Amino acid sequence: MATKVLTAHVPLELAEKVDQLAARLERSRGWIIKQALYSWVEQEEERRRLTLEALADVDAGRVIDHQAVQAWADSLDTDNPQPVPL
């Protein structure tokens, strides 16, 4: 796999935590950072996918009325909570 070197300035405290984690896991600092970056990119891609899915639902009219959600939320503190609005 081809690679590319990326450089970033990080706070000293964060760099020290990365070094401690690398030592504890017996891995290189680069491996720790690569794993963290993979996880973060994956999380951001999933967040974008879910956002686009939600916007498509809104465009298609698949929404729940605010008052229905508020009434449901308010009912959660009562003896007779309402079912989740659909």
LOSE-610111 format. One record per residue: residue number from 0; residue in three letters; chain; x, y, z of N, C-alpha, C in turn. Coordinates in pm, whole numbers, plus 32768, in hexadecimal, padded with zeros to 4 digits. Layout:
<vexses>
NUM, ALA, A, X, Y, Z, X, Y, Z, X, Y, Z
...
</vexses>
This chain:
<vexses>
0, MET, A, 8054, 7F8B, 8000, 8000, 8000, 8000, 8059, 807C, 8000
1, ALA, A, 803C, 80D8, 7FA8, 8087, 8155, 7FA6, 8062, 81A8, 8020
2, THR, A, 80C1, 81F3, 8051, 80A7, 8247, 80C7, 80D3, 82D5, 80AD
3, LYS, A, 80A7, 832D, 8104, 80CC, 83BA, 80FD, 80E1, 83EB, 818B
4, VAL, A, 814A, 8434, 81A1, 8167, 846A, 8226, 8114, 84E8, 823A
5, LEU, A, 80CE, 84ED, 82AB, 8082, 8563, 82D3, 80C3, 859A, 8351
6, THR, A, 80C8, 861B, 835D, 8102, 8659, 83D3, 8099, 86B0, 8417
7, ALA, A, 8094, 86A7, 849B, 8035, 86F8, 84E6, 8074, 8722, 856B
8, HIS, A, 8058, 879A, 8594, 8082, 87C8, 8617, 8011, 87A7, 8678
9, VAL, A, 8034, 8760, 86E3, 7FD0, 873C, 8748, 7FFE, 8770, 87CF
10, PRO, A, 7FA0, 8789, 8828, 7FC7, 87B6, 88AE, 8023, 874E, 88F0
11, LEU, A, 8081, 877E, 893D, 80E2, 8728, 8980, 809D, 86BD, 89D3
12, GLU, A, 8035, 86E1, 8A1B, 7FED, 8681, 8A6F, 7FB5, 860E, 8A1B
13, LEU, A, 7F7F, 862C, 89A6, 7F49, 85C4, 894E, 7FBA, 856C, 891A
14, ALA, A, 8029, 85A8, 88F2, 809C, 855B, 88C0, 80CF, 84FC, 892C
15, GLU, A, 80D2, 852A, 89A7, 8100, 84D5, 8A15, 80A0, 845F, 8A2A
16, LYS, A, 801F, 8478, 8A1E, 7FBD, 840C, 8A2C, 7FCE, 83A5, 89BC
17, VAL, A, 7FE9, 83D5, 8943, 8000, 8379, 88D3, 807C, 8325, 88EF
18, ASP, A, 80E5, 8364, 8920, 8160, 831B, 8941, 8147, 82B2, 89AD
19, GLN, A, 80FA, 82D6, 8A13, 80DB, 8277, 8A7E, 8089, 8201, 8A49
20, LEU, A, 8029, 8220, 89F4, 7FD6, 81B7, 89BA, 8029, 815B, 8961
21, ALA, A, 8081, 8195, 8913, 80DA, 8146, 88BC, 8131, 80E9, 890F
22, ALA, A, 8166, 811B, 897C, 81BA, 80C8, 89D2, 8169, 8057, 8A12
23, ARG, A, 80F3, 8079, 8A42, 809E, 8015, 8A83, 8074, 7FA7, 8A22
24, LEU, A, 8056, 7FCC, 89A6, 802A, 7F6B, 8942, 809D, 7F2C, 88F5
25, GLU, A, 8116, 7F5E, 8912, 818C, 7F30, 88CA, 817C, 7F41, 8833
26, ARG, A, 814F, 7FB6, 880E, 813C, 7FDE, 8782, 8185, 8061, 876C
27, SER, A, 8199, 8083, 86EF, 81DB, 8102, 86D0, 8177, 8175, 86DE
28, ARG, A, 81AE, 81ED, 86F0, 815B, 8265, 86F4, 810D, 8272, 8670
29, GLY, A, 814F, 8254, 8600, 810D, 825D, 857F, 8096, 81FE, 8574
30, TRP, A, 80A4, 8185, 85AC, 8036, 8124, 85A8, 7FC0, 8158, 85F7
31, ILE, A, 7FDA, 8190, 866D, 7F6F, 81C6, 86C2, 7F25, 8236, 8677
32, ILE, A, 7F71, 8290, 863D, 7F33, 8302, 85F7, 7EE7, 82D3, 857C
33, LYS, A, 7F1E, 8271, 8534, 7ED7, 823D, 84BE, 7E52, 81FE, 84E7
34, GLN, A, 7E51, 81B1, 8553, 7DD5, 8172, 8581, 7D6E, 81DD, 85AA
35, ALA, A, 7D9D, 8243, 85EF, 7D44, 82AF, 861A, 7D0B, 82F9, 85A2
36, LEU, A, 7D5F, 8311, 853E, 7D32, 8358, 84C7, 7CCE, 8305, 8477
37, TYR, A, 7CE8, 8283, 8469, 7C87, 822A, 8427, 7C00, 8231, 846D
38, SER, A, 7C01, 8228, 84F1, 7B84, 822A, 853E, 7B3B, 82AE, 852D
39, TRP, A, 7B84, 831C, 8532, 7B45, 839F, 8526, 7B09, 83B3, 849A
40, VAL, A, 7B53, 838B, 8433, 7B21, 839A, 83AA, 7AA5, 8344, 8397
41, GLU, A, 7AA8, 82CA, 83CA, 7A34, 8271, 83C0, 79BA, 82AD, 8406
42, GLN, A, 79D0, 82E7, 847C, 7964, 8326, 84C7, 792B, 839D, 8479
43, GLU, A, 797F, 83EE, 8440, 7950, 8462, 83F4, 7907, 8438, 8376
44, GLU, A, 7934, 83CD, 8333, 78ED, 839B, 82BD, 7863, 8367, 82E4
45, GLU, A, 7859, 8323, 8355, 77D7, 82F1, 8383, 777C, 8365, 83A9
46, ARG, A, 77B4, 83CB, 83EA, 7764, 8441, 840E, 772C, 8484, 8390
47, ARG, A, 777E, 848D, 8328, 774F, 84CA, 82AA, 76E4, 8474, 8269
48, ARG, A, 76F6, 83F0, 826A, 7693, 8396, 8230, 760D, 83A4, 8279
49, LEU, A, 7611, 83A7, 82FD, 7596, 83B5, 834B, 7555, 843D, 8335
50, THR, A, 75A5, 84A5, 8328, 756F, 852A, 830E, 7528, 852F, 8287
51, LEU, A, 7568, 84F7, 8221, 7529, 84F5, 819D, 74AA, 84A1, 819D
52, GLU, A, 74AA, 8433, 81E7, 7433, 83DE, 81F3, 73C3, 842B, 8238
53, ALA, A, 73E5, 8475, 82A2, 7381, 84C4, 82E9, 7349, 8533, 8291
54, LEU, A, 739F, 8575, 8246, 7370, 85DF, 81EC, 7315, 85A7, 8180
55, ALA, A, 7332, 852E, 8150, 72DB, 84EE, 80ED, 7253, 84D1, 812A
56, ASP, A, 7252, 84A6, 81A9, 71D2, 848F, 81ED, 7182, 8510, 81F7
57, VAL, A, 71C4, 857D, 8218, 7180, 85FE, 8221, 7148, 8625, 8199
58, ASP, A, 7199, 8619, 8131, 716C, 863A, 80AA, 70F4, 85E7, 807F
59, ALA, A, 70EF, 856A, 80AF, 7081, 8510, 808B, 7009, 8520, 80E9
60, GLY, A, 7014, 857A, 814A, 6FA4, 8591, 81A5, 6F9A, 852C, 8217
61, ARG, A, 7000, 84DC, 822A, 6FFF, 8479, 8296, 7035, 84BC, 8315
62, VAL, A, 6FDF, 8509, 8355, 7004, 8552, 83CE, 6F98, 853C, 8438
63, ILE, A, 6FBA, 855B, 84B3, 6F5B, 8552, 8522, 6F45, 85DF, 8555
64, ASP, A, 6EC9, 8602, 856A, 6EA1, 8686, 8599, 6EE4, 86A7, 861F
65, HIS, A, 6F16, 8720, 862B, 6F5B, 874A, 86A6, 6F02, 873C, 8720
66, GLN, A, 6E83, 8765, 8714, 6E29, 875D, 8786, 6E16, 86CC, 87B4
67, ALA, A, 6E11, 866E, 8756, 6E02, 85E1, 877A, 6E7C, 85B0, 87C7
68, VAL, A, 6EF2, 85D8, 879B, 6F6D, 85B1, 87DF, 6F72, 85F0, 886A
69, GLN, A, 6F4C, 8670, 8873, 6F4E, 86B5, 88F4, 6EEC, 8675, 8955
70, ALA, A, 6E73, 8653, 8926, 6E0F, 8612, 897C, 6E43, 858B, 89AD
71, TRP, A, 6E82, 8540, 8953, 6EBC, 84BF, 897A, 6F29, 84D3, 89E4
72, ALA, A, 6F84, 8531, 89CC, 6FF2, 8549, 8A2A, 6FBB, 8575, 8AB2
73, ASP, A, 6F58, 85CC, 8AB1, 6F1C, 85F9, 8B2F, 6ED9, 8586, 8B7A
74, SER, A, 6EA6, 8525, 8B31, 6E60, 84B6, 8B71, 6EBE, 8453, 8BB4
75, LEU, A, 6F3D, 845A, 8B96, 6F9C, 83F9, 8BCE, 6FAA, 8405, 8C65
76, ASP, A, 6F8D, 847A, 8C9B, 6F95, 8490, 8D2C, 6F12, 8473, 8D72
77, THR, A, 6EB0, 843B, 8D2C, 6E2D, 8420, 8D67, 6E1D, 838B, 8D81
78, ASP, A, 6DAD, 8369, 8DC0, 6D8E, 82DB, 8DD7, 6D5D, 8295, 8D59
79, ASN, A, 6D34, 82E2, 8CF3, 6D01, 82AA, 8C77, 6D4C, 82E4, 8BFF
80, PRO, A, 6DC7, 82B9, 8BE8, 6E10, 82EF, 8B74, 6DCC, 82C7, 8AF1
81, GLN, A, 6DCE, 8323, 8A93, 6D92, 830A, 8A10, 6DF0, 82B2, 89BE
82, PRO, A, 6DB8, 826B, 895A, 6E10, 8220, 8900, 6E64, 8281, 88AB
83, VAL, A, 6ED3, 824F, 887C, 6F29, 82A0, 8825, 6EDB, 82C9, 87A9
84, PRO, A, 6EDC, 834A, 8789, 6E92, 8377, 8711, 6ED0, 833F, 8693
85, LEU, A, 6E7B, 831B, 8635, 6EAB, 82E5, 85B5, 6E89, 8341, 8544
</vexses>
